[in-house]
Amino acid sequence: MSEIHMLNVGEGDCTIFKSNKGHITMIDISNGNAERATKRIVDSADFSKGISVQGNFQMCKKPMNPLDFLDKMGATTIFRFILTHPDMDHLDGFNNLLDGYNVLNYWDSGVRKEKPDFNGGTKYKEKDWDRYTKVINGKESLKVITPRAGSSGKYYNADDEGGGGDYISILAPSEELVNETNEGGEVNDGSYVIVYNTAGGKIAVPGDAHDKAWEYVIANHLDRIVGCAFMLAPHHGRDSGRSWDFLDKIQPKLSLLGCAASEHLAYDAWDNRELTKLTQNQTGNIALYPDSKGIDVFIENKTFAERLEGSDPNHTDDYGNYYIGKIQNEGTSS
């Protein structure tokens, strides 16, 4: 059975797929320079004032180093690392990842940007950017490939294995979006938009995809994402002065908004459309397990799980996450 993990890495992204063949795909990395933990304490928030399920569960203050999670999985080899776009909150810890694990393939969208200023004030490490530059310039041993929307290969945009295997759909960027981005356009318009096809439904990981990326997806690949079972909110769910009209077309069954100050999260984009959402501040890590009836959802934060109607916090997965419910496939019942 395949498994999908959206890790709580603070204000950044890191998603890990483990296919039913055991191959591990990692999309983005953040908090990978944090001190390595031997034990995580995740349910120590102060609820003495009777905070409700809708309250502040403070999980964003307890991010994990994704390399600790890889160790918990027993991973030594990463089948592929996909960088959605070259922003540092998606590259944070890249050098440590390559030093500590055997990464076989690197996906390069072709989007380029100037080297950030690492002199004072930034939490990010210049060594991560420099290692990224070495990789895309072919100076590392891992294989660099450049799949995009419209291209096809053994493990992308072709040869679907029926869900849960190593097949991934690329909805964006197109070559035109990459060229436009590199000619001075918005970097987030060149972000990868990835859909993982599982037995229980589609899982969408869109990086920081901005307006032009979504216009392209809706115009060219709507059928491959519409009604997706789960979507990681683009740009961590931040408002970002953007259009959210693509949600009207896609209608995800469940979405996860990442870590950011609450005043910057686009709650209204989901609430006004009556779309179901969770936030990483509520859940911490979130794990998805597809089967023919849908996708079982587990979360790291036991306190939230205990207070969520319909959950079963006595049911845990192999990582110590707590069961909160199932995203049902169309036409199935629990």
N, C-alpha and C positions, 0 to 999 in steps of 0.2 A: 504494500500500500504506500502511496506517496504521502508526503507531509510537507507542509508549507509553514514557515515561521516568519512573522513580522516582528523584528526585535525592537525592544525599547532601547534606543541608543541616544536618547535626548533629542536635541534639535538637529536631526539628520535622518538618513534612511539606511536600513540594511534588511534585506529580505533573503531568506535561504529556502530553496526548494530541495527536497530529497526525493528523487524519482523512485518509481517502483523497482528500478534496476539498481538503486543505491547510489546513483550519481548525484553529486551535489552541485547545484547552481547557486551562486551568490550574486545578488544584484545590489551594488553599492556597498560602501562600508563607512561607518561613522563611529566615533568613540573608541576606535581601535588603538588609540594611544593612551587610554586610561589605564590606571594601575590594575593589574590582573587580580581578580578576586578568587579567594578560596571558598567563600560561602556568601550567598546573597540573602539579605533580609529584606523582604518586600512588603510585608503587611504590618508595618510598624507606625503607620500614620495615626495621628491623634484624633480619635472620633469622640472625645469626651463631650463635645458640644452637639452630638447627635447629627453628624453630617449624613445626608441622605445619599441615595444612589446617584443623584444628580450633582453631588457636592465635589469638592476638590480632594481627590484621592492621592495627589502628590507623587504619582508614580514617575513623572518626568524628572523628579529630583533623584531618582534611583536608577539611572541608566546602567546598562551592562556593556561590558566589552564583548563584542561579537566573537572574538577569538576564544573567550571562555566558553561561549556556546558551542563553537566548533569542537572544542575539546570534549564537552559534555556529549556531543554526538559521536565522539570517537573518530572524527574526521582527520585524515592526514593528507588526502588529495582532494582538490577542488576541480571538478570537471570543467567548469567555466566561471569566469568572473565577468560580469556585465556592468560597465560603468554607464549609467543612463546619460550623464553629461558631466563635464569637468568642473564642477563646483566643489569646493573643499569640504563641504558637509556631506559629500558623497564619496570622498577620497580619504577621509580621516582614519589613518591606520593602514593604508595600502602597503606601505613599506614593510610593516610588521607582518602583514598577511603573506607577502611574498617570501619573507625570510623564514616564516614558521611552517608553511604548508606548500605542498606541491601543486601549484596552479597550472593546469594543462593548457587552457585556452583563455584568451582575453578578447572580449567583444569591444570593438572600437567603432563608434557611430560615425567618426570623421569630424565631429564638431571640435573646433579649436578656440581657445581664448588665450589672452595674455597671461603670463605668470603673475600670480597675486603678489602683493607686497607683504612680506613676512617680517618686516622690521617694526616690532612694537605693536602691542594691542591685540594681536590675533592669537587665538588658542591653537591654531592649526600649525602643522610642522612642514617646513620646507622640504624635508627629506621625502615626504609623501609625494609632493609635486615632482620632485626630481626623479623619483622612481617611476612615476607615471610617464614622464617624458622619455625615459629610457625605454619603457615598454613600447610606446607607440612609435618610437624610432627604430624598433627592431633590435635593440641592444640587450635583450633578455632572452632566456631560453624558451619561455612559453610561446605558444603559437598565437599570433594576432590575426583575427579575422574581422571583416567589416560588413556584417549582414545588416541590411536595411529593409524597410518596407519595399516589396516588389522583388527582392532577391530571394533565392531559395537555396537550401542545402540539406544535408541529411537530417539535421536536428532543428531546422527552422523553416517555417513557411511551406513545408512539404512533408510527406511521409508521416502523417498523423498516426500515432500508435493506439488511438482509441481513448486516450486520456490517462494522465499520471505517469507517462514515460518521459522521454527526454525532448520531446517535440515542444517548441515554443513558437507562437505567432508574433510577428513584429508588425505593429500597426503604424508606427512612425519611428524615426523620421524617414522621409523620402530623400532621394538625392537632391531634389530641388530645395527642400527645407534645410538640408545641411549646407548647401551652397549659399543660400540666402543668409543663414546664420553666420557663416564665415566671412561674409561680405559686410558685416557690421550689424546684423540683425540681433534679435533677442536670443541669447544662448538657450533659454528654456524652450524655445520653439523647436530646437534641434534635439530635444530629449527623446530617448527611447520611450516608446509606449509598448509594453510587453503584455501579452495574454498567455497564461498557462492553462492548457486545456486538461481538465480532470474528469473523472467519472461522475463527480458530483456537481460539476459546473465550471464556468470560466472564472479565472482569478486574474484581475488586472493590476499591473504594476506600472504606473505611468511616469515615474520619476517626478520631474518638475514641469511636465508638459504644460505649455502656455497656450494662448488663444489660437495662434496659427496652426500649432500641432493638432489641436482638437478639431479645428475646421477641416484639416486634411483627413483626420481619422473618420469624422462623421461623413464626409463626402465620399470616401473611398473604401472604408473597412467597417462600417457600422455593424454589419451582420456578424462580425467576429467578436464584438464586445457587448452588443445590446443585451440587456437583461442579465449581465454578468452576476454571478453569485456573490462575489466579493471584489471590492476595489479599494486599494490603498489610495487615499486622497492625494491628488497631485500637489506638489509643493507643500507637503505636510499638512494640507488643509488650510493653509494661510489664505487670507482674502486676496492679497497681492494685487489689488486694483484690476482684477480680471473679470471676464465673463464666465458665468457658471451655466450657461445655456446648454452645454453639452450634457449635463445631468438629465435634462428633459428627454433627450434622445436615448441615453444609455440606461437609465433607471436601474442602477445597481441595487441588489437586494440588501446588501450590508456593506458599509464603508467604514474605514478606519482613518480618523484624523490624527495626525502626529503631534509632536510636542512643539508648542509655541505658546507665548503669552495669550491668555484667553481672548483678549481684545483683538488679537490678530487672526483668530481662527474664524472660518466662514461658517459658523453654525447655521446662520439663516439660509444659506444655500441649500442645505439639507432639510431644515425644518419647514421652510416655505413650500417645499416639494413633497413633504411628508415621506421622506426617505429615511430609512433606519441607519443610524450611525453609532459608532463607539469612538472614544478618544483613547489615545495611548496613555494619557494621564489617569484614566480609569482602569485600564486593563494591564498596563505593563506589556510584557511580551504577549503575543497572541499566536496561537497555533491552530492550523486548519488540517483536518483529516477527511479527504473525500471518500465517498463510497457511492454505490449506485443510487442511493436514496437522497443524497445531498452531501453536505459538508458539516462535520462536527466541529464545533468551535470551543477551544479551551483558552483560558487566560491565566496570567501569572498572579494577579492580585486576588487573593482568597477573600478579602473583605468585601470587595465589589461583587464577587461571585456569590457570596452568601446573601447579599442583599438584592440580588437581581431575580426577579420573579421567573420561575420556570427553570432555574439553573439547578445543578446537582454538584455542589462542591465536594461531595464525598467521592466523586468519580474524577480521577486524575489520569494524566498521561505519563509517559516515561520521563518527562522533564519536570514533573511536579506542578504542571498547570491544571487549572480547575475547569470542569465542564460547565458551559453556560447555555448550550442549546445547539440546534441544527438548522442550517440553511437548507430548506427543502428544495429538491429538484421539482421542476414542473410536473404535475400529475402524480406526485407521490405523497404519501401521508406518513406520519411518524409511527 
